[in-house]
Amino acid sequence: MSKLSLLKVNLRRVYTSLYVICLLLLASFTFLDEEKTIIFYGDSLTAGYGLTPEQAFPALVEKYLGEKGHNYKVVNAGVSGETSAGGLSRINWVLNQPVDIFILELGANDGLRGLPLTQTRENLQGIIDRVKAKNPGVKVVVAGMMVPPNMGESYASEFISIFPEIARQNDADLIPFLLEGVAGDPTLNLPDGIHPNPEGQKIVANTVMKVLENLL
């Protein structure tokens, strides 16, 4: 074989190798940049009661994630007035889409209505069970809540304990109190004194981000 022919053969091998390497790199970048889904599953707090969808904290979280270079789609599956029982009844419909991170924010309306907390606990566990059954690799985050003291000290204490217990039993991450720094502050809530206003939503989003950053 002449030197020229040998050179052509070697060049073809080099080009072939470079082509294969480029394909592998492209596949790697495509995998790394694959869009993932976060579902916020909750009540009026998640839905952004009294505000536009863009002002609600799930939308703000999606914005913050994008600014940090994370490719996540956020689904706001909040329904105003939702109880844990209502959440359990509609979870199968929500799970028609894939989910990588599931953030459970339910139970507040149970507490405000004085519903039996045994049922609340069972409903929250039932929701997580169905989410994990459909998406075995899902990461679950439980958002903790509190109830006003007028519900009684015993009831309020048991209510607060539900969320860390559920998180611990399911190896889930916990947001100790979703409305930390917002609850009780008139300047951060709507006139009803319950739902965060746009400024309060920003604080809630930052509270959520502190937990999410440890998962990403």
C-alpha positions, -999 to +999 in steps of 0.1 A: +000+000+000+014+034-010+020+061+016-008+082+000-033+053+003-022+046+039-027+083+047-063+082+032-071+052+053-059+068+084-078+100+077-110+080+072-104+063+106-098+097+123-130+112+107-150+081+117-138+083+152-145+121+154-180+115+141-187+088+167-174+111+195-196+139+183-226+117+183-219+105+219-214+141+231-246+152+214-265+123+231-249+132+265-259+168+262-294+159+251-298+136+281-284+162+305-308+189+291-339+167+292-368+186+306-381+173+339-414+180+356-422+193+391-458+190+402-471+213+430-501+195+444-521+216+468-549+239+477-555+277+473-520+284+486-505+266+457-532+278+432-523+314+441-557+325+453-566+361+443-535+364+421-526+358+384-509+324+377-476+342+371-476+356+406-482+323+424-451+308+440-450+277+417-445+300+387-419+319+405-400+287+414-400+277+377-386+311+369-359+308+395-349+273+384-346+286+348-323+314+359-301+289+376-299+268+345-322+240+355-345+227+328-377+220+347-414+224+338-436+233+368-472+222+369-494+240+392-520+215+403-535+236+431-572+238+436-587+264+460-607+248+489-591+214+484-589+190+513-567+160+516-597+138+507-603+158+476-566+156+467-567+118+470-598+116+448-582+135+419-546+123+421-549+097+394-560+123+369-530+145+377-506+115+373-515+111+336-483+130+331-448+120+342-434+136+374-398+139+387-405+159+418-438+159+436-445+187+461-475+179+484-492+209+499-524+197+514-541+195+548-545+231+557-582+231+549-587+199+569-573+217+599-593+248+594-625+227+592-615+206+622-616+174+603-604+142+620-566+142+616-564+104+613-582+108+580-559+136+570-528+115+577-543+085+557-553+107+528-518+122+525-502+088+527-526+075+501-516+103+477-479+096+481-485+059+477-502+065+443-475+089+431-447+065+439-466+035+424-469+054+391-434+070+393-410+048+413-381+072+409-400+103+420-387+126+447-413+138+472-414+170+491-439+175+519-449+211+528-457+216+565-486+237+577-501+250+609-535+258+622-548+287+643-546+282+681-584+285+684-586+249+671-574+238+705-538+231+717-541+193+714-555+195+679-530+221+667-501+201+681-512+169+664-518+187+632-483+201+630-468+167+637-485+151+607-462+166+581-427+156+595-441+122+603-453+117+567-420+130+553-400+107+575-421+076+568-417+082+530-381+093+529-393+126+516-379+161+520-397+185+543-405+221+542-411+227+579-436+255+574-445+267+539-456+301+551-425+308+572-419+346+574-453+353+557-481+340+580-495+367+603-478+396+585-505+419+570-480+435+546-474+401+530-510+388+528-542+396+510-569+413+531-582+379+542-551+375+562-546+339+550-533+340+514-500+356+505-500+386+482-474+390+454-446+400+479-455+371+502-455+347+473-418+356+466-409+347+501-428+314+498-410+307+466-376+312+482-386+289+511-394+262+485-362+268+466-341+262+497-354+226+497-354+221+460-318+231+456-308+202+477-326+178+454-313+191+421 
